[in-house]
Amino acid sequence: MLVALLGAAPAQDPPPLRERALDMLHKTLRNQGAYRTLQGLVRHAPKRLAGSPGAAAAVEWARQQMTSIGLADVRLEEVVTNRWVRGTMCRVTAIVGGSEIPLAATALGGSIATPPGGLEARVVEVRSFGRLRAIKASVKGAIILFNRPWDPSLRNTFTSYSRMVNQRSRGAIEASKAGGIAALVRSVTSMPDDFPHTGRLVAPEDPEALAGALGELVQNSALRARLGEAGAERVRQHFLAERMARDYEKLYREVLQ
């Protein structure tokens, strides 16, 4: 018995936490299950503003999903939340040299509604809150345009996003502090296009407007090709599985180091 014990292989310690975490990460990225789950949510409830019917549909979808994979004690709890309702129209027009130039825009979630008669004022462009504070005395009564662009030189898209997104989340507040009457914010995206993130916009529940927009695309082959290629290029640059897997792996490696 003693001989047998002496000849036995020594017990091995479990892999270090970092090694196990990276192994779990690699398996998850290869499996693509999280992406499939996200696709299911977006297809079932694409619009999920807090307090909306879409949000309720998303909650019920999540409950069914958790139940279907065997999680125990799945239940819903009532919560109180603020509810913001998007208006039926958002129109921004720039007046340059006497000519009116319509701009594609959409209201930011949680923003205050524009007065019924609209707003008209000069526009002051800034790229940082620091610059806005520096010229505070000259921007009272103006519309503040936050125009800080995406930095395409950064390999980590999360870093580019984080350096740009605060003008969307805090821009209106900073504009108000400086005496501005409204805020316009550049889309938080790497694509230098003229379209908000939601793509081709038409008035909700307006089939004639939708038909008109689709008709324009059918008749304008150049516009159709440009929009299609722009969308495809954005997918190629940022959303192919291999690219996203590399970005996530790099992020997790930085966190675990």
N, C-alpha and C positions, 0 to 999 in steps of 0.2 A: 504494500500500500504506500509506503514511504517512497519507494522507487518511482511508482507511478506518479505521485504528486510532484516529485522533483523533475520529472521529465515532461510535465505538462507545460503548454505554452503560457506565458504570462498574460494576465488579463490586460486588454487594451483600454486606454482611457477613451471616452467619447470624443469625437472631433470638437475642436474649439468652436465657440459660439459663432464667430465670424465665418468659419468654413461652413457650418451648418446653414447659416443665414443665406450665404451666397448660393449654396446648393438648392435651397428652397426657392430662391429668386429665379435661378436658371430653369428649374422645372416649371415654375409658374409662367415664365415668359414663353417657353416652348409650347406649353399647353394651350395658351391663348384663351383660356376659359373666362378670364376677367373681361376681355374684349367682347366675347359673345354675350356675357351678361349685360354689359353696358349697351350693346346693340339692341338687346331685347327691351331694356328700359326705354331707350330713345324711341324705338318704334312704337311702343305701347303708349307712352306719355311724353311726346316731344316737347310740350310746353308745361313747365312745372313751377310757375310762380307760387310763392307761399299763399295759401288760402284759396287757390283756384281749383276748379274741377280737375285740371290736369295734375295738380299736386295730390289730390285725393286718389286719383287713378294710379299714380305712381306708388303711393303708400300701399294700396291694396295689391298692386302687382308685386311689391317687395314681400308682403306678407305671404302671398301664395308661393313665391319662389323659395322663401326660407322654409316654409312647410314642406314643399315638394322635395327638398334635399335632406329632410329628416332632422332639422333643428328642433330642439325640445322647447316647450313653453313659449311658443311664438304668440305674441299678443300685441294689440294696439292700445295706445294710451292717448287720451285727449290732451291737446296742448293749445295754448293761446298764442297767436302770432299776428304780426302786423300784415295787412293785406294791401297790396298796391295793384291798381288796375291800369293797364296801358290804354291810352286814348286811341281813338279810331284814326287819327291823322297826325303825321309829323312832317312838317314842311319847312325847309331851311333854304333861303334864297340869298345869294351874295349879289350885291349891286356894285359893279365895277365899271367905271367910266360911263355910267348911265345905262349899262346893259344889265339885265337880270340873269343870273346864272343859278339854276336850281342845283342844289346839293343833295345827294343821297344821305339820309340820316334816319335814325330811329331813337326813340326816347330811352334814356338810361333808366333801369329799374330803380324805383324808389325816388325818382326825381319829382320836383314840384311842377305842376301843370303850368303851361304858359297862359297868360291872360287871354280872354276870349278874342281881343283885338290883335293879339300877337305882340311881338317886340321888334323894334327897329333901332339899331345903334351902330356905331362904328365898332370894328373888330380889332382887337389887339392880340397878336400872336406871341406866345411865350413857349419855351421848351422846358422850363423848370419852375418850381415854386419859388426858388431863390430869386430868379429873375423877376417873377411877378411881384415879390415883396420889394425888390429894388426900385421898381417903377410904379409902385402903388399910387403915388400922388397923381400920376397921369392917366390912370385907367378907370377912374370913377365914372360910372354910368356907361361903361363899355361892355361889349360881349367879349369874353376871354376865350381865345382859341388855344387849347393845349395841343401842341403839335410836335411833341417829342417822338421821333421815329423809332422803329425797331432796329436794334443793332445786329446786322446780319453776320458780323465778324465773330460773334460768340458761338462756339460749337454747342454749348448747352442751351437749348431753347428755353428752358425754365428760367435761366439767368436773364435772357433777353426779355422774357415776359415780365419778370418781377421788376426789372428796371423801368418798365414802361407803364405798368398797369395802375400805379398809384395816381396817375393823372385822371384815370377814369373813376377810381373809388373816392378820391378826395378833391378832384378838380373843382366841382361845384362849391364845396365848402371854402376852398382857398380863394376862388373867384369872389365869393360873397365877402370874405374878410377884407379883400382889397378894394371893395366898392363896386365890383362888377354886377351887372344885372342878369347875366346868364353865362352859361359855359358851353362851349363846343369842345368835344374831345375826339382826337384822331382814333380810328379803330386800332385796337390792340392786336395787330397782326403783322406778319412779315411781308404780306403781299401789298405792293404799291398800287392798289386799285381804287376805284370810286364806289365800292359797294360795302355797306355795313356787313357785319358778320353773318347776318341771317340770309344773305344772298339777295335774290331778286325780290324786291318788296312790292306788294300791292295792298290796297286797303282790305282789312279782314272782312269776310262775309260779303265781298263785292265781286260776284262772278263776272260782271262786265269789265271791271278793272283787270281781273286775272286773264280774261280772254284777250284784252288789249295788249297786256304784257307778253303773253304767249304769241300773239299775232305778230308783234314787233320782232320777236326772235325768229319766227318762221320766215319773215320777209327780209330780215337783215342778216345775211349769211356771215358778214364780217364780224358783227357783234356776237352772233352765235358761236362762231369759231373762237373768238377771243375769250369769251366767258368759259367755254368748255376747256380750252387749253390752260387758262389760268387756274381753274379748279383742279385739273389733272396735275399741273405742275406743283401746286401746293400739297397735294397728296403725296407726290413723289418725294418732295423735299422733307416733309415732316411726319407723314402718317403711314408710311410703309412699315410693316411689322418689324423688319430687320432694323430700320432706323430707330423706331421707338424702343425696341429691345435694347439697343446699344445705349440710348439716352438714359433709360431707366437703370440699366446696369451701372453706368457711370455714376448716376446719382446715388444709388445704394452703396457703391464702393466708397464714395466720398463720405457718406453718413457713417459707414461702419469703420472707417479708418480712425 
